[in-house]
Amino acid sequence: MTALGKTGIIVNVARGEVIDEKELVKLLVRGEIGGAGLDVYEHEPHVPNEMLTLDNVVLSPHKAFFTPDSFAALEKVVIGNIRAFFSDKPLLTEIELD
């Protein structure tokens, strides 16, 4: 994260475990990175108390997915998979279970 530098901003909308939040708090407090935007948390739903008071942090309640575009894309995949399944074709998002 230090490679971001003093003006760099880290954004996580993927998985909370991707970022070491204790280290992130240290870097933010020391000004070693510019800021953070988080929609997911390492120990969700708990957000580190230190982050709640930092001016260079934006937090959201795990809602980044909820957009019109994401729902349209989800609908397209679901309908495509249903059509493929009933037509004996490969699914668009097939998962192999071992």
C-alpha positions in Angstrom: 0.0 0.0 0.0 2.9 2.3 0.6 3.6 2.3 -3.1 0.5 4.5 -3.5 2.3 7.4 -1.8 1.0 10.4 0.0 -1.6 11.2 -2.6 -2.7 7.7 -3.4 -6.1 6.4 -2.6 -6.9 2.7 -2.0 -10.5 1.5 -2.9 -11.8 -1.9 -1.9 -15.1 -3.1 -3.2 -14.0 -6.7 -3.6 -13.3 -8.7 -0.4 -12.5 -7.4 3.0 -9.6 -9.8 3.4 -7.7 -8.2 0.5 -6.6 -5.4 2.8 -4.8 -5.6 6.1 -7.0 -3.0 7.9 -4.6 -2.5 10.9 -1.8 -1.6 8.5 -4.2 0.6 6.5 -5.1 2.5 9.6 -1.5 3.1 10.5 -0.7 4.4 7.0 -3.7 6.7 6.9 -3.0 8.1 10.4 0.7 8.7 9.5 -0.3 10.3 6.2 1.7 7.7 4.2 -1.2 7.3 1.8 -3.8 9.8 0.9 -7.0 8.0 1.7 -9.2 5.0 1.5 -12.7 4.1 0.2 -14.1 0.9 1.6 -17.3 -1.0 0.9 -16.2 -4.3 2.4 -14.3 -5.0 5.6 -11.9 -7.6 6.9 -14.2 -8.5 9.8 -17.5 -7.5 8.4 -19.8 -6.0 9.6 -17.3 -4.5 12.1 -15.4 -1.5 10.9 -12.2 -0.5 12.9 -13.2 2.3 15.2 -10.1 4.3 14.1 -11.5 4.5 10.6 -14.7 6.1 11.8 -12.9 9.3 12.8 -10.5 9.8 9.9 -11.2 12.6 7.4 -9.4 10.7 4.6 -11.7 7.7 4.7 -15.0 7.0 3.0 -17.0 4.0 4.2 -20.1 2.4 2.7 -22.2 -0.5 4.0 -21.3 -3.2 1.5 -23.7 -1.8 -1.1 -21.3 -1.1 -4.1 -22.9 -3.8 -6.1 -26.4 -2.3 -5.9 -26.5 -0.3 -9.2 -28.9 -0.4 -12.1 -26.0 -1.6 -14.4 -25.1 -4.5 -12.1 -28.7 -5.7 -11.8 -29.1 -5.5 -15.6 -25.9 -7.6 -16.0 -27.1 -10.1 -13.4 -30.4 -10.4 -15.2 -28.7 -11.0 -18.5 -26.5 -13.8 -17.1 -29.3 -15.5 -15.2 -31.6 -15.5 -18.2 -28.7 -16.6 -20.5 -27.9 -19.5 -18.1 -31.6 -20.6 -18.0 -31.9 -20.6 -21.7 -28.6 -22.5 -22.1 -29.6 -25.1 -19.5 -32.9 -25.8 -21.2 -31.3 -25.9 -24.6 -28.6 -28.4 -23.5 -25.9 -25.8 -24.2 -22.9 -24.8 -21.9 -23.8 -22.4 -19.2 -22.4 -18.9 -19.4 -21.0 -19.1 -15.9 -20.5 -22.7 -15.3 -18.7 -23.7 -12.1 -16.9 -27.1 -11.8 -17.3 -28.7 -8.5 -14.5 -31.1 -7.6 
